[in-house]
């Protein structure tokens, strides 16, 4: 699919398979999500802009590569997005964090916003929006819209699993935002869940069902 990057690293795929298993415990699911998010973060940040600075090693002086520009922003779609966020902050601890609080109305499947807080100067930063599941994409579309309203213009969306319907909806709404995912599954069921999927990521992560 145009604008979609599938992260098919063997470690990512292996951990994802374990997460899909219904017998995987809450603790195991949470640990695996944190581990896999670090690997996904590695891929979504692969082509960051670089510059150099003069440093001194114990032996000599050299021009060494460093990241260029303002610090990254990780935008977590609450609540499940925090499962990806934690592992990503392990890898990039200096990143700024935005929170977009949305819940899905189980009747209409439409997102309802209840919280939004983001760093300033989003227009000068790369913003990586994170949510484990891109199902209908309604929440992701709204989250990106809100970030754009705050000035964000360089945005990437990172998820663990996506449905073809969600990818199509998201790319139609935001063709300028690439999607990074570990897998695109078969379809959505009548309740808007990804099949075969892994269930509700938030419930499995926090043990709420």
N, C-alpha and C positions, 0 to 999 in steps of 0.2 A: 504494500500500500504506500502511496506517495506520502511523504512526510512522517512515516512511521519507522522507527528503528527498533528492531527486535534484538534484545541482548541474549544471545544464545550461548554464552560462556558455559562450559560444562559444570562448574561449581554452582552457577545460578540455577541451571536446569535441575541438577540433583537436589538442591535444597528446596526448590519449588515442588518437586514431586513429593518430598516428605511432608511439606506443608499441606498439600492437597489431601493427604490421607486423613480420614475421619477419626482415626484412633490417635492421632498426634495430640498430645496434651496441651493445655493452655500454656504452661511454662515452656514446653518445647516449641510451640508455634511462635510465641513471643521471642524466644531466643533466635530462632531461624529467621524471623522477619528482620530482626536487628542485623544479623549476619548478612543476609541477602541484600539489605538496603545499602550496606557499605560497598558491595560489589556493583550494584546498580549505580550508585553515586560515582564510582570510578569511571563508568562508561559515559554517564550524562555530562561529566565535566571534562571529557577527553580532549576537546579542542578549545579549551580556554585560552584567551590571549595571554601572551607572555612578554616580558621585557627582561632586562638584566640589571644587576647591580654589582658594584665592586665590593668584594668581601676579602677577608684574610683567612686563609686556612692555617693550620699549624705549620705549613711548609712554605706557603707563598701567597701572593695576591692574585685574584682571578675575577673575571666577569662571570657571574653565576645567574642562572635563570630564576625568575620569580614571577608570580602572577601580576598582571597589569590591571589597573583600574580599581574601582571601589569593590568592597567586599560583596560576596554573593549573598543572595537572599533565598532561603528555603521557605516556601509558603505551604504550610500544612493545612489540608482540609480536615477539620476536626470531625470525628475524633480519631478515626482509623489512620489518618495521615501521620499522626504522631509516632506510629510504629515504624514508619520509614524514616521519619525525621531524626529519631535518636541515633540510628546507625550512621546516618549521613553526617550528623554533627560530630561523631567520633572521628570521621575522616577529615572534616573541615570545621574545626571547633570555633573558628573566628567568624563563621557565617552569621549574618543577621537572620532573624526568624519572623515571618508573618504568620498569623493565625486567621483562618477563615472558618467560622463556625456555621455549618450547614447540617440540616437533617432532612431526610427524605420522607415526604408525606406518603405513607404506605397505600393510600387510596389513589392519589393522582400520580405518584412517582415523581412529583415535582419537588425541587429543593426549596427549603425555607431557611433564610439567613437569620441567625441569632447573635452572631458576634463577628467583628472584623477589626483587626489591629495589624498595622504594617509599618515597617521602618520608613523614614523619609527618603526622598530622592530616589524613588524606584526607577525613574527614567534613566539613571546613570548606572544601573546595576543589572546583572543577569539574575532573573527570578526563576527559580525551579519550583514548580508547583507539584506537590506530592500527595498521592492518595493511592492506597493499594489496588483499588478496583476501578476500572473504567467500564461501567455497565451501560446504563442509558446515556451517560455523560452529562446529564442535566446539572449535577452538582459541579462538575469540572468546568462546564461552560460558564456557569454563573460566577464561580471563583475567579476565573480568568477575566471575565468582564469587570468584576470589582477591582482587580489589580490594575487593569488597563485604565479604569477611571481614576486611579491614584497615580497614573503616570507611567506605569510599567510598559515597556515597549520591546524588551528582549526577554522572551519567556519561553521556557521549555516545560513540558508536562511529563512527569515520571510516574509510572504505575507498575504494579506487579503483574496484573492480569488485565486483559481488555477483551471486550466482545466486539465483533465486527460492526454491530449496530452502533455501539458507543463510539468507535473510532470514526465511523462515517459522520455521525452527528457532530462530534467534536471538531473534526477537520472542516466540516461545512461552516460551523460557527466561527472557528478561529484557524483559517488556513495558514496563518503566519506562525503558528505555534507547533513545533514538532512534538511528536509523542514518542517516548521511550518506554518500552515494556519488555517483560521477560517472555510473554506469550500472548497470542491472540487465540482465544478459545472458540468453540463452535457457534454458540448463539446465546440469546437471552431467553429465559422461560417466561411464563405468563406473569410471574411476580417481579420480573426485572432482575433476576439473579443470573450470573454468568454460569453457563453449562459447558464443560463439566465443573469448572471453577474450583473453589475451595470453601464455599459457604460464605457467611458474613465475616469479613476480616476483623471488624471491630469486636463482634461477639466472641470470636475465637481468640482474639488477642487478650481481651479483658475478662473472659469467662462469664459473660453476662447472659448466656443462653446455653 
